[in-house]
Amino acid sequence: MFGMGWPEMFVIAVVAMLVFGPERLPELAKQAGGFVRTLRRMADNAKDDLGREIGQDLSGLNLKDLDPREMVRRNFLDEDTTPAATKEARILRPGETPPFDPEST
């Protein structure tokens, strides 16, 4: 989650415990959960409004799908469809010239 692991989350929890105290921490966690729910509801409503405006169903749209890196990874770097994955790699013998494709240069 946000590039954080368990050690970072533990440190944040300890610091929050020290700053806010154990009495107020459950109340703050409840408020944070409500904020996240409200934020998700607002994002879903905005996505639905946008879908109605442009006339498309965006219910299955994931924000990660809009990331250009994810598009490249999904469409170009898929290992099942790359030509190199279909050919089996073999080690060249000493003195053997590597294959050359004149159309690729």
N, C-alpha and C positions, 0 to 999 in steps of 0.2 A: 504494500500500500504506500504510494508516494515515494518509493525507493527506500522505505524504512524497514528494518528487520526487528526481531524481537528485542535485541539489546537496546536499540534506540527507544522503542516503545516503553520498555521497563524504566529507562532513565527519565523519560517524560512523565511517567506515572509517579515516580519517586519525587521528582521536582514538584509536580502538581500537589502531591500529598503534603510536602513541606510548605508550599506557598499557601494553599487554601485550607489545609487541615482536613482530617478525616471526617469531620462533621458536615462540611459544605461540599465535599467531593461528589457524593451521590446526586445531590441536587444539580451540580454543574454538569455531570454526565447526562442526567435526564434532559437538561436544557440543550446540551450539544446534540443529543439524539433527536430532539424535536426540531432543532435547526436543520439537521441533515435531512429529515423527512420533508420539511417545508421546502428546502432547496430542491430535492428530487421532484416533488410535486410541481414546483414552478417550472423546472426543466421539462418535465413531461407535458405540461400544459403548453409551454412555448413550442415544443416539437409538434404537438397536435395542431396548434394554431397555424404553424408554418405549413404543415401538411395540407390543411384545409385551404390555405391561401394558394398554394401552388398546385393543388389538385392531385396529390399523391399520398399514398399511405406510407407514413414514416414510422409506424409502430415497431417495425423490425430493425430500424436503423440504430446502429451502435456508433457512438462518437469516435471510437477507435477506427471504424471503417473510413473516416474522413482524413485520417493521418496519411500523408503521402508516402511515408516510409512503410506503413503497413500495406498500402496498395502495391508498392513495388515488391515487397516481400511476398505478398499473396500471388501476384500475377507473373512475376519474372523469376523469382528465386525458389519457386516450388520445385523440390527435388524430383518429383515424379515426372515432370514434363520437360526437364532440361535434357538436351541431347547428350551431355556428358554423363548423366545418370543412366541413360539407356545403354551406353557402351561400357564394357567392363575395362577398367584400367589395368594395364600390365606394365611391368618393369622392363625397360629396354636393356638389351644385352650390351656389353662393352663394344664400342665401335659402331653400333646400330644407330642410324639416323632417325630422329623423331618424325612422326607423320607431319606432312605439310599440306595445307589446303590453300591453293592459290586464290580461291574466291573470297577467302576471309581477310585477305590483306589488301 
